[in-house]
Amino acid sequence: MNLTDYTYLLNKPEAINDRYAQTLDDVLSSFPYFQSARVLKLKHLYNQDSFQYNYALKVTAAYTTDRSILFDFITSDSFVSVQKGLYEKKLEELMNMRVIGSEHVVVASQPQAVNSLEQSILTSIKEAGGEEEQKASEKLSIGKPLEFSKNEKHSFQEWLQLSRLKPIQREEIPKNTFPQQDEKQRKLELIDKFIESNPKIPAVSKEATTPVIEPVIEDTSHLMTETLARVYLEQKKYSKAIQAYEILILKYPEKSSFFADRISDIKVLQQNNN
């Protein structure tokens, strides 16, 4: 890729193909902080509806000096237009598809032993529960690119947070060693200084009442969106995702049935991943 090609892609990122994407990977392996190359690769993954997009978004944010610029970019019309246009085009093609004729295919009967074996295998797969989990994942669109709107900065920040916190390993700083005599003398001086100040602790009146400080519970339900619920789901925070959809049921009762179905599917994943 030469300078002319790269400049062209910067002005027309929807033109990125697989060949350019591979070249961008080579560039990023040598120059990981090349921010414009990262957002171009991110754009390509989004256009491809790739399952790698969500993770790549986190990596790109880690290499971005100003994440607000990245947020503005992924929520801009120029970023989302290609995928939306592609979806609308495919939908139109499906709606306008005409069936000219039909053909009835008859499958020849197979030996009873083969049918029995096939049925036994299918039954075993169903009993394993994998099929149910897979269907739930498909219905929840797990792995599909997350789409943030301009008013979803909170959801974007939540996605960039680490799903697991690792303990910080701190090196133990060796304590300064003092001679025993010097340490004893230092403590005696502190005691003498405390006595010289003549501290007095006022007596507590029996009639005095202890003030009760109630915890302030901040209502963050206005920040809840479907995207944020999906963020929790992608992070495998199933309890939070269920709570998110419960809040959405209260906010949008007209979609309560849809959200309730999502909660049911999440519980399937939760049960199989505990």
DAJOGI-V835652 format. One record per run of one state. SS is the DSSP state (2 for helix, 1 for strand, 0 for the rest). FROM is the first residue (numbers start at 1). LEN is the number of residues. If there is no record, write none. Layout:
BEGIN
ss->[SS	SS]
from->[FROM	FROM]
len->[LEN	LEN]
END
This chain:
BEGIN
ss->[0	2	0	2	0	2	0	2	0	2	0	2	0	2	0	2	0	2	0	2	0	2	0	2	0	2	0	2	0	2	0]
from->[1	3	12	13	16	18	31	35	48	53	63	67	75	77	96	112	129	130	140	153	161	180	197	221	224	226	235	238	252	253	273]
len->[2	9	1	3	2	13	4	13	5	10	4	8	2	19	16	17	1	10	13	8	19	17	24	3	2	9	3	14	1	20	2]
END
